[in-house]
Amino acid sequence: MSLIQRHVILPSLAPLLFFAVAAMPVHVLGCRTRGLLAVSIALVSVLTGLAAAIMAIKGRLQDDSQSRWWIGSASILAIPTVGVLILA
Protein backbone atom coordinates (compact mmCIF):
# COMPACT_ATOMS: atom_id res chain seq x y z
CA MET A 1 0.00 0.00 0.00
CA SER A 2 1.49 3.34 -1.00
CA LEU A 3 1.83 6.34 1.29
CA ILE A 4 -0.93 8.25 -0.49
CA GLN A 5 -3.34 5.35 -0.14
CA ARG A 6 -2.48 4.84 3.53
CA HIS A 7 -2.38 8.46 4.67
CA VAL A 8 -4.80 10.29 2.36
CA ILE A 9 -7.31 8.00 0.67
CA LEU A 10 -8.00 5.65 3.60
CA PRO A 11 -8.50 8.43 6.22
CA SER A 12 -10.67 10.42 3.81
CA LEU A 13 -13.26 7.63 3.91
CA ALA A 14 -14.32 8.74 7.40
CA PRO A 15 -15.35 12.30 6.39
CA LEU A 16 -16.94 10.95 3.23
CA LEU A 17 -19.02 8.45 5.19
CA PHE A 18 -19.89 11.04 7.84
CA PHE A 19 -21.21 13.57 5.34
CA ALA A 20 -23.05 10.84 3.43
CA VAL A 21 -24.91 9.93 6.62
CA ALA A 22 -25.48 13.60 7.52
CA ALA A 23 -26.87 14.40 4.07
CA MET A 24 -29.15 11.35 4.00
CA PRO A 25 -32.88 12.18 4.24
CA VAL A 26 -34.49 11.59 7.63
CA HIS A 27 -37.11 9.18 6.29
CA VAL A 28 -34.42 6.73 5.11
CA LEU A 29 -32.92 5.85 8.50
CA GLY A 30 -34.79 7.95 11.01
CA CYS A 31 -33.51 10.87 12.98
CA ARG A 32 -32.10 8.98 15.97
CA THR A 33 -30.35 6.30 13.92
CA ARG A 34 -28.84 8.87 11.61
CA GLY A 35 -27.57 10.92 14.57
CA LEU A 36 -26.13 7.89 16.32
CA LEU A 37 -24.35 6.81 13.15
CA ALA A 38 -22.90 10.28 12.64
CA VAL A 39 -21.70 10.53 16.23
CA SER A 40 -20.19 7.03 16.17
CA ILE A 41 -18.35 7.77 12.91
CA ALA A 42 -17.03 11.01 14.41
CA LEU A 43 -15.97 9.20 17.61
CA VAL A 44 -14.06 6.52 15.72
CA SER A 45 -12.54 9.21 13.54
CA VAL A 46 -11.34 11.30 16.47
CA LEU A 47 -9.85 8.26 18.20
CA THR A 48 -7.95 7.21 15.10
CA GLY A 49 -6.95 10.85 14.57
CA LEU A 50 -5.47 10.93 18.06
CA ALA A 51 -3.59 7.72 17.31
CA ALA A 52 -2.25 9.29 14.10
CA ALA A 53 -1.22 12.41 16.01
CA ILE A 54 0.65 10.27 18.54
CA MET A 55 2.40 8.47 15.68
CA ALA A 56 3.33 11.88 14.22
CA ILE A 57 4.78 13.04 17.53
CA LYS A 58 6.76 9.83 17.91
CA GLY A 59 8.02 10.22 14.35
CA ARG A 60 9.07 13.81 14.99
CA LEU A 61 11.02 12.78 18.07
CA GLN A 62 12.81 10.04 16.13
CA ASP A 63 13.41 12.22 13.04
CA ASP A 64 11.20 10.05 10.85
CA SER A 65 10.43 11.39 7.38
CA GLN A 66 6.92 9.89 7.41
CA SER A 67 5.76 11.98 10.38
CA ARG A 68 4.37 14.61 7.99
CA TRP A 69 2.12 11.97 6.46
CA TRP A 70 0.78 11.14 9.92
CA ILE A 71 0.04 14.82 10.55
CA GLY A 72 -1.95 14.91 7.32
CA SER A 73 -3.87 11.79 8.33
CA ALA A 74 -4.71 13.31 11.71
CA SER A 75 -5.93 16.50 10.02
CA ILE A 76 -8.17 14.59 7.64
CA LEU A 77 -9.57 12.48 10.48
CA ALA A 78 -10.49 15.63 12.46
CA ILE A 79 -13.02 16.73 9.81
CA PRO A 80 -16.00 14.61 11.06
CA THR A 81 -15.51 15.88 14.61
CA VAL A 82 -15.61 19.46 13.40
CA GLY A 83 -18.69 18.54 11.37
CA VAL A 84 -20.47 17.23 14.46
CA LEU A 85 -19.64 20.41 16.35
CA ILE A 86 -20.93 22.60 13.54
CA LEU A 87 -24.07 20.57 12.78
CA ALA A 88 -25.05 19.97 16.41
Backbone as a printed PyTorch tensor [residue, N CA C, xyz], in Angstrom:
tensor([[[  0.8520,  -1.1730,   0.0000],
         [  0.0000,   0.0000,   0.0000],
         [  0.8960,   1.2350,   0.0000]],

        [[  0.6490,   2.1540,  -0.8950],
         [  1.4950,   3.3390,  -1.0000],
         [  1.1590,   4.3430,   0.1140]],

        [[  2.0260,   5.3380,   0.2470],
         [  1.8280,   6.3440,   1.2880],
         [  0.5660,   7.1610,   1.0550]],

        [[  0.2720,   7.4680,  -0.1990],
         [ -0.9290,   8.2480,  -0.4940],
         [ -2.1830,   7.4560,  -0.1650]],

        [[ -2.1750,   6.1800,  -0.4650],
         [ -3.3380,   5.3540,  -0.1360],
         [ -3.4990,   5.2460,   1.3720]],

        [[ -2.4110,   5.0530,   2.0850],
         [ -2.4800,   4.8350,   3.5250],
         [ -2.7960,   6.1050,   4.3040]],

        [[ -2.2670,   7.2530,   3.8630],
         [ -2.3830,   8.4640,   4.6660],
         [ -3.3430,   9.5110,   4.1160]],

        [[ -3.8580,   9.3200,   2.9100],
         [ -4.7960,  10.2940,   2.3620],
         [ -6.1260,   9.6400,   1.9980]],

        [[ -6.0750,   8.6130,   1.1710],
         [ -7.3090,   8.0030,   0.6730],
         [ -8.0510,   7.2510,   1.7820]],

        [[ -7.3500,   6.4300,   2.5390],
         [ -7.9990,   5.6530,   3.5960],
         [ -8.5890,   6.5460,   4.6960]],

        [[ -7.8730,   7.5570,   5.2220],
         [ -8.5030,   8.4350,   6.2190],
         [ -9.6300,   9.2930,   5.6580]],

        [[ -9.6110,   9.5770,   4.3590],
         [-10.6730,  10.4160,   3.8060],
         [-12.0000,   9.6710,   3.6740]],

        [[-11.9920,   8.3780,   3.9140],
         [-13.2550,   7.6280,   3.9070],
         [-14.1370,   8.0070,   5.0950]],

        [[-13.5330,   8.3600,   6.2270],
         [-14.3210,   8.7430,   7.4020],
         [-15.1220,  10.0240,   7.1610]],

        [[-14.5220,  11.1150,   6.6790],
         [-15.3510,  12.3020,   6.3930],
         [-16.3830,  12.0590,   5.2970]],

        [[-16.0070,  11.2650,   4.3050],
         [-16.9420,  10.9520,   3.2270],
         [-18.1560,  10.2030,   3.7680]],

        [[-17.9200,   9.2180,   4.6030],
         [-19.0150,   8.4480,   5.1940],
         [-19.8370,   9.3090,   6.1370]],

        [[-19.1800,  10.1690,   6.9110],
         [-19.8930,  11.0450,   7.8440],
         [-20.8470,  11.9740,   7.1010]],

        [[-20.3490,  12.6280,   6.0580],
         [-21.2070,  13.5750,   5.3390],
         [-22.2640,  12.8680,   4.5020]],

        [[-22.0120,  11.6150,   4.1140],
         [-23.0480,  10.8410,   3.4260],
         [-24.1970,  10.5400,   4.3840]],

        [[-23.8670,  10.1910,   5.6230],
         [-24.9110,   9.9300,   6.6230],
         [-25.6180,  11.2310,   6.9930]],

        [[-24.8770,  12.3160,   7.1360],
         [-25.4840,  13.5990,   7.5170],
         [-26.3830,  14.1450,   6.4160]],

        [[-26.0640,  13.8800,   5.1760],
         [-26.8650,  14.3990,   4.0690],
         [-28.0320,  13.4820,   3.7000]],

        [[-28.0880,  12.3060,   4.3040],
         [-29.1520,  11.3530,   4.0030],
         [-30.4950,  11.8860,   4.5210]],

        [[-31.5610,  11.7200,   3.7660],
         [-32.8750,  12.1790,   4.2400],
         [-33.3030,  11.4530,   5.5190]],

        [[-34.0790,  12.1390,   6.3380],
         [-34.4920,  11.5930,   7.6300],
         [-35.3620,  10.3550,   7.4590]],

        [[-36.1940,  10.3030,   6.4400],
         [-37.1130,   9.1800,   6.2910],
         [-36.4100,   7.8840,   5.8700]],

        [[-35.1350,   7.9490,   5.5060],
         [-34.4160,   6.7320,   5.1120],
         [-34.0140,   5.9270,   6.3450]],

        [[-33.3850,   6.5550,   7.3050],
         [-32.9160,   5.8530,   8.5030],
         [-33.6220,   6.2810,   9.7800]],

        [[-34.2160,   7.4070,   9.7810],
         [-34.7950,   7.9450,  11.0050],
         [-33.8060,   8.9090,  11.6390]],

        [[-34.3300,   9.8100,  12.4260],
         [-33.5070,  10.8730,  12.9850],
         [-32.5120,  10.3350,  14.0120]],

        [[-32.9760,   9.4940,  14.9140],
         [-32.1030,   8.9770,  15.9660],
         [-31.0060,   8.0930,  15.4050]],

        [[-31.3430,   7.2060,  14.5010],
         [-30.3540,   6.2990,  13.9190],
         [-29.3110,   7.0710,  13.1340]],

        [[-29.7620,   8.0490,  12.3870],
         [-28.8390,   8.8670,  11.6100],
         [-27.8890,   9.6370,  12.5230]],

        [[-28.4080,  10.1910,  13.6080],
         [-27.5730,  10.9200,  14.5670],
         [-26.5770,  10.0190,  15.2630]],

        [[-27.0420,   8.8310,  15.6610],
         [-26.1260,   7.8930,  16.3220],
         [-25.0280,   7.4160,  15.3800]],

        [[-25.3690,   7.1920,  14.1270],
         [-24.3500,   6.8110,  13.1490],
         [-23.3340,   7.9250,  12.9500]],

        [[-23.8050,   9.1520,  12.8420],
         [-22.8980,  10.2820,  12.6350],
         [-21.9740,  10.4690,  13.8360]],

        [[-22.5170,  10.3620,  15.0280],
         [-21.6970,  10.5260,  16.2280],
         [-20.7060,   9.3740,  16.3710]],

        [[-21.1230,   8.1590,  16.0530],
         [-20.1920,   7.0310,  16.1690],
         [-19.0750,   7.1190,  15.1240]],

        [[-19.3860,   7.5720,  13.9290],
         [-18.3480,   7.7660,  12.9130],
         [-17.3760,   8.8460,  13.3760]],

        [[-17.9000,   9.9330,  13.9290],
         [-17.0330,  11.0060,  14.4130],
         [-16.1790,  10.5430,  15.5920]],

        [[-16.7340,   9.7060,  16.4640],
         [-15.9730,   9.2040,  17.6060],
         [-14.8310,   8.2970,  17.1560]],

        [[-15.1120,   7.3940,  16.2500],
         [-14.0590,   6.5180,  15.7190],
         [-13.0140,   7.3490,  14.9880]],

        [[-13.4580,   8.3560,  14.2790],
         [-12.5420,   9.2060,  13.5380],
         [-11.6300,   9.9950,  14.4750]],

        [[-12.1840,  10.5260,  15.5450],
         [-11.3450,  11.2970,  16.4680],
         [-10.3730,  10.3860,  17.2130]],

        [[-10.7770,   9.1750,  17.5300],
         [ -9.8530,   8.2560,  18.2010],
         [ -8.7080,   7.8410,  17.2860]],

        [[ -9.0160,   7.5520,  16.0340],
         [ -7.9450,   7.2120,  15.1000],
         [ -7.1080,   8.4440,  14.7500]],

        [[ -7.7060,   9.6140,  14.7750],
         [ -6.9530,  10.8520,  14.5710],
         [ -5.9720,  11.1000,  15.6970]],

        [[ -6.3930,  10.8080,  16.9290],
         [ -5.4740,  10.9280,  18.0600],
         [ -4.3330,   9.9250,  17.9550]],

        [[ -4.6460,   8.7170,  17.5050],
         [ -3.5870,   7.7190,  17.3100],
         [ -2.6140,   8.1820,  16.2250]],

        [[ -3.1240,   8.7730,  15.1640],
         [ -2.2530,   9.2870,  14.0980],
         [ -1.4130,  10.4500,  14.6030]],

        [[ -1.9830,  11.2990,  15.4500],
         [ -1.2220,  12.4120,  16.0080],
         [ -0.1050,  11.9030,  16.9270]],

        [[ -0.3850,  10.8600,  17.6820],
         [  0.6490,  10.2700,  18.5400],
         [  1.7630,   9.6700,  17.6870]],

        [[  1.3810,   9.0070,  16.5880],
         [  2.4000,   8.4670,  15.6840],
         [  3.2320,   9.6000,  15.0700]],

        [[  2.6040,  10.7350,  14.7770],
         [  3.3320,  11.8780,  14.2210],
         [  4.3180,  12.4390,  15.2330]],

        [[  3.8890,  12.5250,  16.4870],
         [  4.7840,  13.0420,  17.5330],
         [  5.9590,  12.0880,  17.7430]],

        [[  5.6760,  10.7960,  17.7740],
         [  6.7640,   9.8260,  17.9100],
         [  7.7250,   9.9150,  16.7240]],

        [[  7.1810,  10.0910,  15.5290],
         [  8.0170,  10.2250,  14.3470],
         [  8.8700,  11.4800,  14.3770]],

        [[  8.3060,  12.5700,  14.8780],
         [  9.0680,  13.8140,  14.9910],
         [ 10.2220,  13.6590,  15.9730]],

        [[  9.9700,  12.9680,  17.0750],
         [ 11.0190,  12.7810,  18.0740],
         [ 12.1440,  11.8860,  17.5630]],

        [[ 11.8180,  10.9580,  16.6690],
         [ 12.8100,  10.0350,  16.1340],
         [ 13.3340,  10.4840,  14.7700]],

        [[ 12.9900,  11.6780,  14.3370],
         [ 13.4090,  12.2240,  13.0410],
         [ 12.9780,  11.3440,  11.8710]],

        [[ 11.7470,  10.8850,  11.9130],
         [ 11.2010,  10.0460,  10.8500],
         [ 10.6470,  10.9290,   9.7420]],

        [[ 10.9100,  10.5750,   8.5090],
         [ 10.4300,  11.3860,   7.3800],
         [  8.9370,  11.2040,   7.1210]],

        [[  8.3430,  10.1330,   7.6350],
         [  6.9200,   9.8930,   7.4150],
         [  6.0270,  10.5840,   8.4340]],

        [[  6.5930,  11.3370,   9.3570],
         [  5.7580,  11.9820,  10.3770],
         [  4.8420,  13.0410,   9.7610]],

        [[  5.2380,  13.6320,   8.6530],
         [  4.3690,  14.6130,   7.9920],
         [  3.1300,  13.9400,   7.4200]],

        [[  3.2790,  12.7150,   6.9610],
         [  2.1170,  11.9740,   6.4580],
         [  1.1380,  11.7010,   7.5940]],

        [[  1.6530,  11.4000,   8.7880],
         [  0.7770,  11.1410,   9.9240],
         [  0.0430,  12.4100,  10.3520]],

        [[  0.7030,  13.5570,  10.2340],
         [  0.0350,  14.8210,  10.5480],
         [ -1.1130,  15.0700,   9.5710]],

        [[ -0.8870,  14.7730,   8.3080],
         [ -1.9530,  14.9100,   7.3190],
         [ -3.1160,  13.9800,   7.5890]],

        [[ -2.8040,  12.7440,   7.9960],
         [ -3.8740,  11.7890,   8.3310],
         [ -4.6920,  12.2790,   9.5140]],

        [[ -4.0020,  12.8010,  10.5300],
         [ -4.7140,  13.3130,  11.7060],
         [ -5.5920,  14.4990,  11.3440]],

        [[ -5.1290,  15.3420,  10.4460],
         [ -5.9250,  16.4980,  10.0250],
         [ -7.1740,  16.0680,   9.2610]],

        [[ -7.0170,  15.0850,   8.3970],
         [ -8.1710,  14.5850,   7.6430],
         [ -9.1770,  13.9260,   8.5860]],

        [[ -8.6860,  13.1840,   9.5630],
         [ -9.5740,  12.4760,  10.4810],
         [-10.2710,  13.4140,  11.4680]],

        [[ -9.8280,  14.6600,  11.5710],
         [-10.4880,  15.6260,  12.4620],
         [-11.7230,  16.2500,  11.8210]],

        [[-11.9060,  16.0830,  10.5240],
         [-13.0210,  16.7270,   9.8140],
         [-14.3970,  16.2770,  10.3330]],

        [[-14.6650,  14.9770,  10.5500],
         [-15.9990,  14.6070,  11.0590],
         [-16.3010,  15.1790,  12.4450]],

        [[-15.2890,  15.3170,  13.2820],
         [-15.5130,  15.8780,  14.6130],
         [-15.9020,  17.3520,  14.5020]],

        [[-15.2430,  18.0640,  13.6320],
         [-15.6140,  19.4630,  13.4030],
         [-17.0230,  19.5460,  12.8110]],

        [[-17.3530,  18.5910,  11.9490],
         [-18.6860,  18.5450,  11.3670],
         [-19.7740,  18.3240,  12.4200]],

        [[-19.4950,  17.4560,  13.3800],
         [-20.4680,  17.2300,  14.4590],
         [-20.6360,  18.4940,  15.2810]],

        [[-19.5410,  19.1890,  15.5640],
         [-19.6390,  20.4150,  16.3490],
         [-20.3970,  21.5040,  15.6170]],

        [[-20.2320,  21.5720,  14.3110],
         [-20.9330,  22.6000,  13.5370],
         [-22.4050,  22.2330,  13.3570]],

        [[-22.7000,  20.9760,  13.0430],
         [-24.0690,  20.5670,  12.7800],
         [-24.9160,  20.4080,  14.0400]],

        [[-24.2770,  20.1790,  15.1800],
         [-25.0460,  19.9720,  16.4100],
         [-25.3150,  21.2680,  17.0700]]])
